[in-house]
Amino acid sequence: MSDKQRSLDDIDNFWDLDSLLPQKRPVMPRRELSTDTVEIEVSAKSNNTDHGAAIPPRDGGLNSPRTTNTASMPSNTNTQSTPPTPISPREEARRLREAPLRMRAAQNEPKPLEPYLIYEPDSSIIKRVAVSKWQTKYNFYEKFSTDAHRLWNRTISECEPVSFFSYIPQYNQLSYAQLKWYIYWRSQVRNGKYPRADYSYILLYVYEILNCPDLIEPARGVELLCDIWLAYRPKFPRIDNYLCEWLCDYCLIYQLPCPTKRLEAISQAVVTVATFKEFYMDTSHTNDGAASILAYSSNYDWRTSRYVSNENIELFSKHISAAFEKVYHELLVNGGSEINAAPAQIVRDAYSGALCVYDMKRCLTVDYTSYTRSPKFKIIVTDIIKYCENRVRMALGIKARLKVENITEEMKRCVDEYFDRELPVKKATKSKPAEVVQQNEYDKLYEPTSTTLSLENALAIEQKSWSTTEILTNSMNDDEYNEAGDIPEPTSVDIAAPQTDISQFITDTRISDTSISGDDEFALLISSLGDAEITALRSLADGDSGGVAKAAAAAAMLADALADKINSAAFDIIGDSIIEPDGAGYRIISDYEGDIIKCLK
């Protein structure tokens, strides 16, 4: 042990861990490499006189002009006759990376061949269809086509169901038990029976129909596709997103019309999810497509009307659809400029998302008239439906009407022609006098006397009442009774009866003796309301939702009390309320808005 005394610095250095680490080796500085072009001298003995092209500088970018270093060229070389410098692979790769992604995607897209089928369908919307094959070929689904043809007519006895799942189901994915169940289930479906099955079996069955047009007639294929769609969509709603596209392609490829009648029950859901909506809105003269247009091209659903019930919904549906069909074919088909319908074109990759062999893959180019891009068309269709509903209401005796503003008089005339022929309004007839009911003798004793209203009789009754009043007031005075208890004779003083005009007791109800027609029903309602109620309705008609509160404050009432008073009067006359609350106050119910505004003027 050393006898040297340790200092404080030595004690602090104990914690210096850097001193324990090995020393780093010195790093030699790297020499910068020169990338400049150098001149190479060739010996005169060499017979090779081709010096090649000059090397371009490294700092030249894609956008910088390419220059040649003339200093590196022999003096006897003519710079004007130098051939163009080739582009290096590195610069070519850089140029491709800088190209727009959209341009590169367009270059890699498959291109369709010349169309082998061009036709014009019998349609009011679809004008021209061109069908062609794709230039790209593939063969990874060819085995599916071979298996489908081999198993097409295979049948099997009843067996137990087996679960199966696949995103793109194929025959080679099925086990022996799954294949047996699929063949049995398929035979049941072909016979119109639809047992419970997994979604993958349904897709496999659909793929069979799409890829085997040589084994099944396309017209029959459409029926089978519709049948399985309607049968299994309640269990698998997502099937709408696929079959609405594949069925459209299948019909366009084989020149078949849209099965509108078969899909009428689900037309609203189909048109909503379909990409090519006009295909399901087709209203050709050979089928009924009004339901599809009414489902998508209207901002108003007549089924939600307060006057549509389970008893009359069939009547509303039948006549609204038929009347709209008449207006569409007579006025709207050829009125493209009036409803802002413009020609359009769509290019479809047939059977997108489905398993499809190369021979069945098609490209569809469809020229059509686009209604879905026209807001004015929706407004016109909405008002036509409202006008048709008003005519059905008239036939049922319902007084309320919907407000219609955006259709022409010619459209109204066309609708009126249909309803005058198919559902005319019954004319009001005078009621026959009620038959006299035989009464018994006892009831006749309590029967009121029937006398005509006469001013003379009324004055005589009043005179007698005043005389009776005088007798009764005198009899109450005890001093005027004699000892015998006889009632004193009336004095000769005549008490002048007040001269009153009997006409002031006859209330002017502003109602004539004749029966009030349905058109005057709202006029009667307005005439029965007070000043506060009239003021509130005028404010609501002008768009002021706080009109009820203002009129109620002026009349020292609550807004709710005034609204109840208006609705109570309306319920007694038309059988319904006429105002309802909204977020800011109150508003007139749209069904009665037009009639009330007309009567307030």
C-alpha positions in Angstrom: 0.0 0.0 0.0 1.4 3.3 -1.0 2.2 5.8 1.7 1.3 8.7 -0.6 -1.6 10.7 0.6 -4.5 10.7 -1.8 -5.8 14.1 -2.9 -9.4 15.1 -3.6 -8.8 15.0 -7.3 -7.7 11.3 -7.1 -10.9 10.5 -5.2 -13.1 12.2 -7.9 -11.3 10.4 -10.7 -12.5 7.2 -9.3 -15.9 7.8 -10.9 -14.4 8.7 -14.3 -15.5 5.7 -16.4 -14.2 7.1 -19.6 -10.7 6.5 -18.5 -11.4 2.8 -18.3 -12.6 2.6 -21.9 -10.1 1.8 -24.7 -8.9 4.7 -26.7 -10.4 5.3 -30.1 -8.4 4.8 -33.2 -7.8 8.0 -35.2 -10.0 8.2 -38.3 -8.1 8.9 -41.5 -9.8 11.6 -43.6 -11.4 10.3 -46.8 -10.0 11.6 -50.0 -12.5 13.2 -52.3 -12.9 11.3 -55.6 -12.8 13.4 -58.7 -15.7 12.7 -61.1 -14.6 15.1 -63.7 -14.2 13.9 -67.3 -10.5 13.3 -68.2 -9.0 13.1 -71.6 -7.5 9.8 -72.7 -4.7 9.9 -75.1 -4.5 7.0 -77.6 -1.2 5.9 -79.1 -0.7 6.7 -82.7 0.1 3.1 -83.4 -3.5 2.1 -82.6 -5.7 1.9 -85.7 -8.9 2.4 -83.6 -10.2 5.9 -84.3 -13.6 5.6 -82.7 -13.5 7.7 -79.6 -17.2 7.1 -78.6 -19.6 9.6 -77.1 -18.7 12.1 -74.5 -19.7 11.2 -70.9 -22.3 13.7 -69.6 -21.7 15.5 -66.3 -23.2 13.9 -63.2 -24.8 17.1 -62.0 -27.1 17.3 -65.0 -30.7 16.6 -64.0 -33.6 15.4 -66.1 -34.7 18.9 -66.8 -31.2 20.4 -67.4 -30.1 20.5 -71.1 -27.6 17.8 -72.0 -24.3 19.3 -73.0 -21.2 17.7 -74.3 -17.7 18.4 -73.0 -15.9 19.6 -76.1 -12.7 19.7 -74.2 -12.5 15.9 -74.1 -13.1 15.5 -77.9 -10.3 15.5 -80.5 -9.8 18.7 -82.3 -10.6 17.2 -85.7 -14.2 16.1 -84.5 -17.1 18.0 -85.9 -19.5 18.9 -83.0 -22.4 19.4 -85.3 -22.4 15.9 -86.6 -22.2 14.2 -83.1 -24.9 11.6 -82.7 -27.5 12.1 -79.8 -26.3 10.9 -76.5 -28.1 7.8 -75.3 -30.1 7.9 -72.0 -28.6 5.9 -69.2 -30.8 3.2 -67.4 -30.5 5.2 -64.2 -32.0 8.3 -65.8 -34.6 6.3 -67.5 -35.7 4.8 -64.1 -35.7 8.3 -62.6 -37.9 9.6 -65.4 -40.4 6.7 -64.9 -40.6 7.5 -61.2 -41.3 11.1 -61.9 -44.1 10.3 -64.3 -47.6 10.8 -62.8 -49.2 7.8 -61.2 -52.3 8.2 -63.2 -50.4 8.1 -66.4 -48.6 4.9 -65.4 -51.9 3.4 -64.3 -53.5 4.3 -67.6 -50.6 2.6 -69.5 -51.1 -0.6 -67.5 -54.9 -0.8 -67.8 -56.3 -3.5 -70.0 -57.9 -2.3 -73.2 -61.0 -3.8 -74.8 -61.0 -5.2 -78.2 -63.3 -4.1 -81.0 -67.0 -4.8 -80.1 -68.4 -7.9 -81.6 -72.0 -7.0 -80.7 -73.7 -3.6 -81.0 -77.5 -3.2 -80.6 -80.2 -0.7 -79.6 -82.6 -2.2 -77.0 -86.3 -1.5 -76.9 -85.9 1.0 -74.1 -86.8 4.6 -73.4 -83.5 5.2 -71.4 -80.8 2.9 -72.8 -80.0 4.0 -76.4 -77.1 1.8 -77.5 -75.0 -1.1 -76.0 -71.6 -2.3 -77.3 -70.2 -5.6 -76.1 -66.6 -6.6 -76.5 -63.9 -8.8 -75.0 -60.8 -7.6 -73.1 -57.4 -7.8 -74.6 -55.9 -9.3 -71.4 -55.9 -13.1 -71.2 -55.8 -15.3 -68.1 -56.4 -18.9 -67.3 -56.5 -19.3 -63.6 -60.3 -20.0 -63.5 -60.4 -22.4 -66.4 -60.6 -25.4 -64.1 -63.8 -24.0 -62.6 -65.4 -24.0 -66.0 -64.4 -27.7 -66.6 -65.7 -28.7 -63.2 -69.0 -26.9 -63.8 -69.7 -28.6 -67.0 -68.8 -32.0 -65.5 -71.1 -31.6 -62.4 -73.9 -29.7 -64.1 -76.3 -32.7 -64.4 -75.1 -34.5 -61.3 -77.7 -35.4 -58.7 -77.6 -37.1 -55.3 -79.9 -38.4 -52.7 -80.8 -36.4 -49.6 -77.9 -35.7 -47.2 -77.1 -33.7 -44.1 -76.0 -30.0 -44.6 -72.3 -29.2 -44.1 -70.9 -25.7 -43.5 -68.6 -24.1 -46.0 -66.9 -20.7 -46.3 -64.8 -19.2 -49.0 -64.4 -15.6 -50.3 -64.4 -17.0 -53.9 -65.9 -20.4 -53.7 -64.8 -23.1 -56.2 -65.4 -26.8 -56.7 -61.8 -27.8 -55.8 -62.3 -26.2 -52.4 -65.1 -28.5 -51.4 -64.6 -31.7 -49.4 -66.5 -34.8 -50.4 -69.3 -34.1 -47.8 -69.6 -30.5 -48.8 -69.8 -31.4 -52.5 -72.6 -33.9 -51.8 -74.6 -31.3 -49.9 -74.1 -28.7 -52.6 -75.3 -31.0 -55.3 -78.4 -31.9 -53.2 -79.1 -28.3 -52.3 -78.7 -27.2 -55.9 -81.3 -29.7 -57.1 -83.7 -28.3 -54.5 -83.2 -24.8 -55.6 -83.7 -25.7 -59.2 -87.1 -27.2 -58.2 -88.2 -24.0 -56.4 -87.3 -25.1 -52.9 -84.8 -23.0 -50.9 -83.4 -24.8 -47.8 -81.1 -23.1 -45.4 -77.5 -22.9 -46.7 -74.3 -20.9 -46.2 -73.6 -17.8 -48.2 -70.6 -19.4 -50.0 -72.9 -22.1 -51.6 -75.2 -19.3 -52.9 -72.2 -17.6 -54.6 -71.0 -20.9 -56.1 -74.5 -21.4 -57.6 -74.5 -17.9 -59.0 -71.0 -18.4 -60.5 -72.3 -21.5 -62.3 -75.1 -19.5 -64.0 -72.8 -16.7 -65.1 -70.1 -18.9 -66.5 -72.2 -21.6 -68.3 -74.5 -19.8 -70.8 -74.0 -22.8 -73.1 -75.7 -25.1 -70.6 -78.6 -22.9 -69.7 -80.6 -20.4 -71.7 -79.9 -16.8 -70.7 -83.6 -16.1 -70.3 -83.9 -19.0 -67.9 -80.7 -17.8 -66.2 -82.3 -14.5 -65.4 -85.2 -16.2 -63.8 -82.9 -18.4 -61.6 -80.9 -15.4 -60.6 -84.0 -13.5 -59.5 -85.4 -16.5 -57.7 -82.3 -17.1 -55.6 -81.9 -13.3 -55.0 -85.5 -12.9 -53.6 -85.3 -16.2 -51.6 -82.1 -15.5 -49.7 -81.8 -11.7 -49.5 -83.7 -11.6 -46.1 -81.0 -13.9 -44.6 -78.1 -12.3 -46.5 -78.9 -8.6 -47.3 -75.3 -8.0 -48.6 -76.3 -10.1 -51.7 -78.0 -6.9 -53.1 -74.6 -5.2 -53.6 -73.4 -8.1 -55.9 -76.5 -9.3 -57.8 -77.7 -5.9 -58.7 -74.5 -5.5 -60.7 -74.1 -9.0 -62.1 -77.7 -9.3 -63.2 -77.4 -6.0 -65.0 -74.3 -7.2 -66.9 -75.9 -10.6 -67.6 -79.0 -8.9 -69.2 -77.0 -6.4 -71.3 -74.6 -9.1 -72.6 -77.4 -11.4 -73.8 -79.8 -8.6 -75.0 -82.4 -9.2 -72.3 -84.7 -6.6 -70.7 -84.6 -5.7 -67.1 -86.8 -8.1 -65.0 -88.6 -5.1 -63.5 -91.8 -7.0 -62.7 -90.0 -9.7 -60.8 -88.0 -7.2 -58.7 -90.8 -4.8 -58.1 -91.0 -5.7 -54.4 -87.4 -4.7 -53.8 -87.0 -2.0 -56.5 -86.3 0.8 -54.1 -83.4 -1.1 -52.4 -82.0 -2.2 -55.8 -82.0 1.2 -57.4 -80.4 2.7 -54.3 -77.4 0.4 -54.3 -77.0 -0.1 -58.1 -74.2 1.6 -59.9 -76.0 1.8 -63.2 -79.4 3.0 -61.8 -81.0 3.7 -65.1 -81.0 0.0 -66.0 -83.5 -0.7 -63.2 -85.4 2.6 -64.0 -86.1 1.4 -67.6 -89.7 2.0 -68.5 -89.9 0.4 -71.9 -93.3 -0.2 -73.5 -93.0 -3.9 -72.9 -92.7 -3.9 -69.1 -93.8 -1.8 -66.1 -91.0 0.2 -64.7 -92.9 3.0 -62.9 -92.2 1.4 -59.5 -88.4 1.8 -59.9 -88.6 5.5 -61.0 -91.1 6.3 -58.2 -88.7 4.5 -55.7 -85.6 6.6 -56.6 -86.6 9.7 -58.5 -89.0 11.1 -55.9 -88.4 13.2 -52.8 -91.8 12.2 -51.4 -93.0 8.7 -50.3 -96.7 8.5 -50.6 -96.8 5.4 -48.4 -96.0 7.6 -45.4 -99.1 9.7 -45.9 -101.5 9.9 -43.0 -104.4 8.9 -45.2 -102.8 5.7 -46.6 -104.0 2.7 -44.5 -103.9 -1.0 -44.9 -107.3 -0.9 -46.4 -106.6 1.5 -49.2 -102.9 1.1 -49.9 -103.6 -1.1 -52.8 -105.8 1.5 -54.3 -103.2 4.2 -53.9 -100.4 2.0 -55.3 -102.4 0.9 -58.4 -103.6 4.3 -59.6 -100.5 6.3 -58.7 -98.2 3.9 -60.6 -100.6 3.7 -63.6 -101.1 7.4 -63.8 -97.4 8.2 -63.6 -96.7 5.6 -66.3 -99.1 7.4 -68.6 -97.5 10.8 -67.9 -94.0 9.4 -68.4 -94.7 7.8 -71.8 -96.7 10.7 -73.2 -94.8 13.7 -71.9 -91.5 12.9 -70.1 -89.8 10.5 -72.5 -89.6 13.1 -75.2 -89.2 16.0 -72.8 -85.5 15.7 -72.1 -84.8 19.4 -72.5 -87.7 20.3 -70.1 -86.4 18.1 -67.3 -82.7 18.6 -67.9 -82.0 15.0 -68.9 -78.7 14.7 -70.7 -77.1 11.9 -72.8 -74.4 10.0 -71.0 -72.1 7.0 -71.5 -70.8 4.4 -69.1 -68.1 1.7 -69.5 -68.6 -1.4 -67.3 -66.3 -4.3 -66.6 -68.8 -7.1 -66.6 -69.1 -9.4 -63.6 -66.7 -7.3 -61.5 -65.9 -9.0 -58.2 -67.3 -12.4 -59.4 -65.4 -15.6 -60.4 -65.4 -15.3 -64.2 -63.5 -17.3 -66.8 -61.7 -15.4 -69.5 -64.2 -16.4 -72.3 -67.1 -14.9 -70.3 -65.4 -11.7 -69.3 -66.8 -8.7 -71.2 -66.5 -4.9 -71.6 -69.8 -3.0 -71.9 -70.2 0.5 -73.3 -73.7 1.8 -72.8 -75.1 5.1 -74.2 -78.2 6.2 -72.2 -80.2 9.2 -71.0 -79.3 10.2 -67.5 -82.1 11.2 -65.2 -80.4 10.6 -61.9 -78.1 13.6 -62.5 -81.1 15.9 -63.0 -82.5 17.6 -59.8 -85.4 19.1 -61.8 -86.5 15.6 -62.8 -86.9 14.6 -59.2 -88.9 17.7 -58.4 -91.3 17.1 -61.3 -91.7 13.4 -60.4 -92.4 14.4 -56.8 -95.2 16.8 -57.7 -96.7 14.3 -60.2 -97.0 11.8 -57.4 -98.5 14.4 -55.1 -101.1 15.4 -57.7 -102.0 11.7 -58.3 -102.5 11.2 -54.6 -104.7 14.3 -54.5 -106.9 12.7 -57.1 -107.1 9.4 -55.1 -108.1 11.4 -52.0 -110.8 13.2 -54.0 -112.2 9.8 -55.0 -112.2 8.6 -51.4 -113.9 11.8 -50.1 -110.8 13.1 -48.3 -110.9 16.9 -48.2 -107.2 17.6 -47.5 -104.9 18.2 -50.5 -101.1 18.3 -51.0 -99.4 21.4 -52.3 -98.4 21.1 -56.0 -96.4 23.8 -57.8 -93.8 22.4 -60.2 -95.8 20.6 -62.9 -97.4 22.1 -66.0 -101.1 22.3 -66.9 -100.4 19.7 -69.6 -99.2 17.2 -67.0 -102.2 17.9 -64.8 -104.5 17.3 -67.8 -102.8 14.0 -68.6 -103.3 12.8 -65.0 -106.9 14.0 -64.9 -107.6 12.1 -68.1 -106.6 8.9 -66.4 -108.5 9.4 -63.2 -111.6 10.6 -65.0 -111.6 7.3 -66.8 -110.4 4.9 -64.1 -111.3 6.5 -60.8 -113.8 9.3 -61.3 -114.9 11.5 -58.4 -118.5 10.7 -57.2 -120.7 13.7 -57.6 -122.6 14.8 -54.4 -126.3 14.0 -54.6 -129.1 15.6 -52.6 -130.1 13.6 -49.6 -133.5 12.1 -49.7 -136.0 13.0 -46.9 -135.9 10.7 -44.0 -138.7 8.3 -43.7 -141.3 9.0 -41.1 -140.9 6.6 -38.2 -144.1 5.4 -36.6 -144.3 6.7 -33.1 -146.4 5.4 -30.3 -149.0 7.5 -28.4 -146.8 8.0 -25.4 -143.9 9.5 -27.4 -146.4 11.9 -29.1 -147.2 13.5 -25.7 -143.5 14.6 -25.4 -143.1 15.7 -28.9 -142.2 19.4 -29.3 -144.8 21.5 -31.0 -143.6 22.5 -34.4 -144.4 26.1 -35.2 -143.0 28.6 -37.6 -140.8 31.4 -36.4 -142.9 34.5 -36.2 -142.1 38.0 -34.8 -145.7 38.5 -33.7 -145.7 35.3 -31.7 -142.4 36.2 -30.1 -143.8 39.6 -29.0 -146.9 38.0 -27.6 -144.9 35.5 -25.6 -142.7 38.3 -24.2 -145.9 40.3 -23.2 -147.3 37.4 -21.3 -144.0 36.9 -19.5 -144.0 40.5 -18.3 -147.5 40.1 -17.0 -146.6 37.0 -15.1 -143.6 38.8 -13.6 -145.8 41.6 -12.4 -148.2 39.2 -10.7 -145.4 37.3 -8.9 -143.7 40.4 -7.7 -146.9 41.8 -6.2 -147.8 38.5 -4.5 -144.6 38.7 -2.5 -145.7 41.9 -0.8 -147.5 40.8 2.5 -149.2 44.3 3.0 -151.3 43.9 0.0 -153.0 40.7 1.1 -156.5 41.2 2.5 -157.9 39.4 5.4 -159.6 36.8 3.4 -156.3 36.0 1.8 -157.4 36.9 -1.6 -154.9 38.0 -4.1 -155.4 41.7 -4.9 -156.5 42.7 -8.4 -153.6 43.9 -10.5 -153.4 47.7 -10.5 -154.2 49.6 -13.6 -150.7 50.9 -13.8 -149.2 49.6 -17.0 -145.6 48.5 -16.8 -144.0 49.4 -20.1 -142.5 46.4 -21.6 -139.1 47.1 -23.0 -139.2 47.5 -26.7 -136.7 45.0 -28.0 -136.1 43.9 -31.5 -136.4 40.1 -31.6 -133.9 40.1 -34.5 -131.0 40.8 -32.2 -131.6 37.5 -30.4 -131.2 35.6 -33.7 -127.5 34.8 -33.9 -125.8 35.4 -37.2 -123.7 32.2 -37.6 -122.8 33.1 -41.2 -124.0 29.6 -42.2 -126.7 29.3 -44.8 -129.4 26.8 -44.5 -128.1 24.9 -47.5 -125.4 22.2 -46.9 -121.8 23.3 -47.1 -119.8 21.7 -49.8 -116.3 20.2 -49.2 -114.6 23.1 -51.0 -116.1 25.6 -48.5 -115.0 23.5 -45.5 -111.8 25.6 -44.8 -113.7 28.8 -45.5 -116.2 27.8 -42.7 -113.2 27.1 -40.4 -111.6 30.5 -41.0 -115.0 32.3 -40.5 -115.5 30.6 -37.1 -112.1 31.7 -35.7 -111.5 34.8 -33.6 -109.2 37.7 -34.3 -106.3 36.2 -32.3 -106.6 32.9 -34.2 -106.8 34.6 -37.6 -103.7 36.7 -36.8 -101.7 33.6 -35.7 -102.6 31.8 -38.9 -101.7 34.7 -41.1 -98.3 34.9 -39.4 -97.7 31.2 -40.0 -98.8 31.5 -43.6 -96.1 34.2 -44.1 -93.4 31.9 -42.7 -93.2 33.3 -39.2 -93.0 30.3 -36.9 -93.4 32.5 -33.8 -96.7 34.0 -35.0 -98.7 31.9 -32.5 -96.7 33.2 -29.6 -97.0 36.8 -30.7 -100.7 36.5 -31.3 -101.2 34.8 -27.9 -99.2 37.5 -26.1 -101.3 40.2 -27.6 -104.5 38.4 -26.5 -103.0 37.7 -23.0 -102.9 33.9 -23.6 -100.4 31.2 -23.7 -99.1 30.0 -27.1 -100.1 26.4 -26.4 -103.6 27.5 -25.3 -104.1 29.5 -28.6 -102.8 26.5 -30.7 -105.2 24.1 -28.9 -108.0 26.5 -29.6 -107.2 26.6 -33.3 -106.9 22.9 -33.5 -110.1 22.2 -31.6 -112.0 24.4 -34.0 -110.4 22.6 -36.9 -111.1 19.2 -35.5 -114.8 20.0 -35.1 -115.1 21.1 -38.8 -112.6 19.2 -40.9 -111.8 16.4 -38.4 -108.1 17.1 -38.0 -105.6 19.5 -36.6 -104.2 22.2 -38.9 -101.1 23.4 -37.1 -98.3 21.5 -35.4 -95.2 22.5 -33.3 -91.7 22.6 -34.8 -88.3 23.5 -33.5 -88.9 27.3 -33.4 -92.6 27.5 -32.8 -95.5 26.3 -34.9 -96.2 25.7 -38.5 -99.2 24.8 -40.7 -99.5 21.2 -41.7 -98.4 20.8 -45.3 -101.5 18.8 -46.2 -103.7 21.9 -45.4 -101.3 24.7 -46.2 -102.7 25.5 -49.7 -106.3 25.5 -48.6 -105.8 27.7 -45.5 -103.6 30.3 -47.4 -106.3 30.5 -50.1 -109.0 31.2 -47.5 -106.9 33.7 -45.6 -106.5 35.9 -48.7 
